Amino acid sequence: RKEVEQDPGPFNVPEGATVAFNCTYSNSASQSFFWYRQDCRKEPKLLMSVYSSGNEDGRFTAQLNRASQYISLLIRDSKLSDSATYLCVVNRMDSSYKLIFGSGTRLLVRP
Amino acid sequence: DVKVTQSSRYLVKRTGEKVFLECVQDMDHENMFWYRQDPGLGLRLIYFSYDVKMKEKGDIPEGYSVSREKKERFSLILESASTNQTSMYLCASSTPTGELFFGEGSRLTVL
């Protein structure tokens, strides 16, 4: 089983739709969780950190479910510019420096 | 804004050549990382450094070495490039809470 698993997609949604991605992680001792966004042939960029209580940044909401060991990302009112690959990132128990990246979920927002 | 700069965006080298990839960050971060990204495999950690002259192996260190002589600079060295090292190489630095900031990447082709 991979340490961090994501549905690769693609998720193909119309503009204005709400879309949600989940990411499961295997190490129950993980403490740090992040969502990154990566555009085609570009570097990943931090979208948001995920806090235990959940957090929101504009149209984006991140949630953590420790009991079921998954994090989620909800995007409301999708824009064409949201089309990208979304990477789930979790730290390893043995080192807070070692972050494990999921393979990413691809989102396509169509007009 | 955090700035992570990688010296070369595109390189083409021959098998057996020595390759240097340079990375500089301007935010005084302690931690710096080298990843490679390959289709279907996601980002994999090669080496990281948590202080000047300190380094630790990541998941795939074979065939690579690193140098951190100054806090702002982290270099990746391929002593003898091989075709299976053709990849996108991404340097990153991180905040104390683990948020990673990436350079634009160096796409290396080994012929």
Chai-1 contact restraints between the chains, C-beta under 6 A:
chainA,res_idxA,chainB,res_idxB,connection_type,confidence,min_distance_angstrom,max_distance_angstrom,comment,restraint_id
A,S32,B,G98,contact,1.0,0.0,6.0,A-B,restraint_1
A,E43,B,L90,contact,1.0,0.0,6.0,A-B,restraint_2
A,E43,B,F102,contact,1.0,0.0,6.0,A-B,restraint_3
A,E43,B,E104,contact,1.0,0.0,6.0,A-B,restraint_4
A,E43,B,G105,contact,1.0,0.0,6.0,A-B,restraint_5
A,P44,B,F102,contact,1.0,0.0,6.0,A-B,restraint_6
A,L46,B,E99,contact,1.0,0.0,6.0,A-B,restraint_7
A,Y97,B,N31,contact,1.0,0.0,6.0,A-B,restraint_8
A,Y97,B,F48,contact,1.0,0.0,6.0,A-B,restraint_9
A,F101,B,G42,contact,1.0,0.0,6.0,A-B,restraint_10
A,F101,B,L43,contact,1.0,0.0,6.0,A-B,restraint_11
A,S103,B,G42,contact,1.0,0.0,6.0,A-B,restraint_12
